[in-house]
């Protein structure tokens, strides 16, 4: 009976948890503050964004200066978009070298290589979750309260997490076959940053290029994150269910491709 990726990851959950912890601890190995940097870095980012956009650019979200929109609102919306994008970017940029940098896992021992993709995705999501907590705290400090809808963040992020997991598998597979994959992905991620509604709401896009938002897989996660963390609005259930279904299908396809080609990858390496 063919195994699906969910049962596979659950079977290897202990190994996956150890890999994620090793990856997080390895980033700050030797530093004085250690894992505290996972909270310090996003806190510094939010402080800089707030200072720059509130004092320098005098920016308003949506390009208006009316209503209750303030430079602080701009900074919070910008930070919410960056949190989602950083999860995606971390998974995308690390994936192409994931297998090539660990050849022994494929060539010399029987190792569940899919857990390497889970390691990157899990680590990125933990950092994203910490950033989201800081965003909620900033919202409380500024508005005096946090929206109850913030508790729905794991559900809103579910398509993003599953989609990124599948992406790590397919890009790590391609990275073994095509050595230039890493350079291509780095360039693509940089372009996608400005094509995603991070520095602006989707509504500001001209009609002629609004189709870009329609095909951008990050748009729904970015807008959903802003809706529940900042606006206090419930996510669109229909769109969320569709996104989850599509991401599950995508992830299963990527899982099968990597699983089927594991022996071939060992020969290439």
VOBALUM-581175 format. One record per residue (C-alpha): residue number from 1; x, y, z; residue in one letter. Coordinates in steps of 0.001 Angstrom, whole numbers, plus 500000, padded with zeros to 6 digits. Example, Ala and Ser with C-alpha at 12.3 -4.5 7.8 and 13.67 -1.06 7.14 Angstrom:
2
[1 [512300 495500 507800] 'A']
[2 [513670 498940 507140] 'S']
END
This chain:
269
[1 [500000 500000 500000] 'X']
[2 [501411 503381 499004] 'X']
[3 [502190 505690 501880] 'X']
[4 [501049 509312 501997] 'X']
[5 [503310 512074 503221] 'X']
[6 [501298 512722 506392] 'X']
[7 [501722 509181 507752] 'X']
[8 [505380 509250 506668] 'X']
[9 [506101 512433 508621] 'X']
[10 [504170 511189 511648] 'X']
[11 [506181 507970 511629] 'X']
[12 [509413 509976 511686] 'X']
[13 [508175 512723 514016] 'X']
[14 [510808 512048 516699] 'X']
[15 [513642 512375 514199] 'X']
[16 [511974 515407 512669] 'X']
[17 [511714 517139 516034] 'X']
[18 [515396 516483 516741] 'X']
[19 [516426 517836 513339] 'X']
[20 [514396 521017 513820] 'X']
[21 [515909 521650 517256] 'X']
[22 [519383 520980 515890] 'X']
[23 [518844 523407 513042] 'X']
[24 [517600 526176 515340] 'X']
[25 [520349 525669 517908] 'X']
[26 [522979 525405 515169] 'X']
[27 [522189 528879 513888] 'X']
[28 [523169 530523 517139] 'X']
[29 [525872 528137 518270] 'X']
[30 [528640 530028 520035] 'X']
[31 [526653 533271 520420] 'X']
[32 [526152 534770 523867] 'X']
[33 [522374 535086 523629] 'X']
[34 [521835 531820 521782] 'X']
[35 [518243 530970 520931] 'X']
[36 [517068 534349 522266] 'X']
[37 [518047 535733 518873] 'X']
[38 [514913 534087 517464] 'X']
[39 [512932 536751 519331] 'X']
[40 [515455 539591 519192] 'X']
[41 [515809 539608 515398] 'X']
[42 [512087 540081 514571] 'X']
[43 [511743 542580 517427] 'X']
[44 [514555 544660 515940] 'X']
[45 [513003 544378 512476] 'X']
[46 [509623 545604 513715] 'X']
[47 [511272 548496 515574] 'X']
[48 [513167 549592 512464] 'X']
[49 [510094 549348 510226] 'X']
[50 [508047 551368 512701] 'X']
[51 [510731 554062 512982] 'X']
[52 [511380 554355 509256] 'X']
[53 [507790 554360 508059] 'X']
[54 [506366 556453 510893] 'X']
[55 [509104 559086 511116] 'X']
[56 [510825 559118 507721] 'X']
[57 [508300 558175 505047] 'X']
[58 [505135 559222 506922] 'X']
[59 [503551 556307 505073] 'X']
[60 [499910 555308 505217] 'X']
[61 [498657 551813 504413] 'X']
[62 [496654 551784 501212] 'X']
[63 [498043 555141 500128] 'X']
[64 [495476 557191 502010] 'X']
[65 [495755 559702 504834] 'X']
[66 [492187 559459 506105] 'X']
[67 [490498 557394 508780] 'X']
[68 [492440 555621 511490] 'X']
[69 [495317 554590 509246] 'X']
[70 [498648 555642 510720] 'X']
[71 [502335 555040 510002] 'X']
[72 [502279 552438 512767] 'X']
[73 [499505 550626 510931] 'X']
[74 [501699 550621 507846] 'X']
[75 [504591 549096 509785] 'X']
[76 [502378 546373 511273] 'X']
[77 [500903 545461 507885] 'X']
[78 [504354 545426 506329] 'X']
[79 [505728 543220 509095] 'X']
[80 [502803 540791 508757] 'X']
[81 [503535 540388 505063] 'X']
[82 [507244 539917 505677] 'X']
[83 [506623 537193 508265] 'X']
[84 [504823 535074 505671] 'X']
[85 [507341 535871 502957] 'X']
[86 [510313 535025 505186] 'X']
[87 [508888 531562 505886] 'X']
[88 [508582 530948 502168] 'X']
[89 [511963 532497 501337] 'X']
[90 [513841 530478 503942] 'X']
[91 [512371 527226 502645] 'X']
[92 [512931 528146 498996] 'X']
[93 [516543 529327 499268] 'X']
[94 [517748 526439 501427] 'X']
[95 [516032 523630 499533] 'X']
[96 [518204 523370 496371] 'X']
[97 [521306 522420 498401] 'X']
[98 [519479 520346 500978] 'X']
[99 [520446 516943 499567] 'X']
[100 [523726 517920 497895] 'X']
[101 [525035 519248 501214] 'X']
[102 [524099 515967 502954] 'X']
[103 [525177 513299 500424] 'X']
[104 [525892 510654 503073] 'X']
[105 [522213 510579 503999] 'X']
[106 [521419 509371 500484] 'X']
[107 [524487 507358 499493] 'X']
[108 [525745 505511 502555] 'X']
[109 [522856 505033 504958] 'X']
[110 [519139 504392 504808] 'X']
[111 [517773 507746 505886] 'X']
[112 [514297 509263 505535] 'X']
[113 [515472 512211 503429] 'X']
[114 [512000 513757 503422] 'X']
[115 [512597 514746 507043] 'X']
[116 [515272 517182 505841] 'X']
[117 [512567 519174 504085] 'X']
[118 [510477 518974 507233] 'X']
[119 [513438 520304 509206] 'X']
[120 [513710 523435 507074] 'X']
[121 [509955 524015 507010] 'X']
[122 [509564 523425 510739] 'X']
[123 [512438 525723 511622] 'X']
[124 [511108 528483 509359] 'X']
[125 [507619 528161 510871] 'X']
[126 [508956 528400 514423] 'X']
[127 [510761 531614 513574] 'X']
[128 [507617 532858 511842] 'X']
[129 [505469 532008 514867] 'X']
[130 [507807 533936 517169] 'X']
[131 [507600 536931 514835] 'X']
[132 [503806 536632 514820] 'X']
[133 [503737 536709 518641] 'X']
[134 [505830 539875 518574] 'X']
[135 [503436 541379 516038] 'X']
[136 [500468 540612 518293] 'X']
[137 [502304 542150 521260] 'X']
[138 [502959 545287 519205] 'X']
[139 [499280 545375 518287] 'X']
[140 [498353 545199 521978] 'X']
[141 [500784 548001 522854] 'X']
[142 [499463 550226 520069] 'X']
[143 [495719 549488 520223] 'X']
[144 [495428 548189 523774] 'X']
[145 [494049 544848 522632] 'X']
[146 [494669 541966 520277] 'X']
[147 [492015 540447 518002] 'X']
[148 [490650 537104 519135] 'X']
[149 [491006 535903 515558] 'X']
[150 [494773 535703 516121] 'X']
[151 [494151 532221 517544] 'X']
[152 [493258 531097 514006] 'X']
[153 [496783 531731 512712] 'X']
[154 [497781 528016 512588] 'X']
[155 [494754 527287 510396] 'X']
[156 [495435 530250 508096] 'X']
[157 [499065 529193 507777] 'X']
[158 [498237 525550 507080] 'X']
[159 [498261 525889 503253] 'X']
[160 [501525 527859 503473] 'X']
[161 [503222 525264 505662] 'X']
[162 [502100 522290 503597] 'X']
[163 [502956 524077 500360] 'X']
[164 [506431 525007 501608] 'X']
[165 [507022 521416 502697] 'X']
[166 [506247 520156 499206] 'X']
[167 [508411 522900 497731] 'X']
[168 [511432 521837 499796] 'X']
[169 [511096 518299 498449] 'X']
[170 [510759 519230 494778] 'X']
[171 [513502 521883 494885] 'X']
[172 [515907 519586 496723] 'X']
[173 [515284 516974 494017] 'X']
[174 [515824 519483 491210] 'X']
[175 [518899 520835 492990] 'X']
[176 [520638 517472 492658] 'X']
[177 [519930 517259 488938] 'X']
[178 [520472 520917 487995] 'X']
[179 [523346 522540 489869] 'X']
[180 [522298 526103 488997] 'X']
[181 [518957 525730 490772] 'X']
[182 [520122 527633 493852] 'X']
[183 [521094 530739 491857] 'X']
[184 [517830 530700 489920] 'X']
[185 [515752 530344 493080] 'X']
[186 [517592 533169 494860] 'X']
[187 [516859 535506 491965] 'X']
[188 [513228 534365 491744] 'X']
[189 [512675 534874 495482] 'X']
[190 [514025 538433 495248] 'X']
[191 [511617 539240 492416] 'X']
[192 [508695 537576 494181] 'X']
[193 [509246 539801 497205] 'X']
[194 [508237 542881 495204] 'X']
[195 [505530 541064 493254] 'X']
[196 [503834 540028 496500] 'X']
[197 [501567 542431 498454] 'X']
[198 [504104 542994 501222] 'X']
[199 [504746 546730 500887] 'X']
[200 [501258 547438 499585] 'X']
[201 [497744 545939 499744] 'X']
[202 [496526 543930 496770] 'X']
[203 [493844 546542 496142] 'X']
[204 [496539 549044 495103] 'X']
[205 [497592 546944 492119] 'X']
[206 [496445 548381 488765] 'X']
[207 [493816 546324 487001] 'X']
[208 [496213 545454 484174] 'X']
[209 [498606 543584 486456] 'X']
[210 [496195 542327 489107] 'X']
[211 [496441 538889 487516] 'X']
[212 [499854 538633 489197] 'X']
[213 [498129 538479 492574] 'X']
[214 [495754 535824 491262] 'X']
[215 [498610 533422 490454] 'X']
[216 [500843 534314 493399] 'X']
[217 [500576 531496 495989] 'X']
[218 [501668 533816 498809] 'X']
[219 [498856 536338 498420] 'X']
[220 [496179 534384 500291] 'X']
[221 [498516 533643 503217] 'X']
[222 [499714 537256 503441] 'X']
[223 [496220 538716 503303] 'X']
[224 [494860 536065 505657] 'X']
[225 [497583 536825 508195] 'X']
[226 [496822 540536 508071] 'X']
[227 [493104 539895 508381] 'X']
[228 [493285 537844 511562] 'X']
[229 [496254 539506 513294] 'X']
[230 [495612 543155 512485] 'X']
[231 [492068 543687 511209] 'X']
[232 [490488 541051 513455] 'X']
[233 [488506 539583 510570] 'X']
[234 [487657 535937 510074] 'X']
[235 [489344 534179 507143] 'X']
[236 [487342 533322 504048] 'X']
[237 [486399 529716 504710] 'X']
[238 [485793 528731 501092] 'X']
[239 [489125 530031 499873] 'X']
[240 [490946 528544 502866] 'X']
[241 [489512 525067 502308] 'X']
[242 [490430 525227 498623] 'X']
[243 [493979 526342 499468] 'X']
[244 [494401 523496 501960] 'X']
[245 [493173 520924 499448] 'X']
[246 [495470 522221 496691] 'X']
[247 [498474 522334 499033] 'X']
[248 [497835 518758 500196] 'X']
[249 [497669 517556 496604] 'X']
[250 [500828 519480 495704] 'X']
[251 [502695 518116 498707] 'X']
[252 [501702 514525 497965] 'X']
[253 [502908 514841 494365] 'X']
[254 [506264 516249 495506] 'X']
[255 [506558 513517 498119] 'X']
[256 [506028 510814 495488] 'X']
[257 [508581 512331 493106] 'X']
[258 [511315 512490 495737] 'X']
[259 [510442 509063 497151] 'X']
[260 [510533 507398 493751] 'X']
[261 [513824 509007 492729] 'X']
[262 [515772 508457 495964] 'X']
[263 [517890 505620 494519] 'X']
[264 [518569 507610 491362] 'X']
[265 [519727 510587 493412] 'X']
[266 [522266 508368 495162] 'X']
[267 [523758 507419 491780] 'X']
[268 [523925 511070 490682] 'X']
[269 [525640 512135 493880] 'X']
END
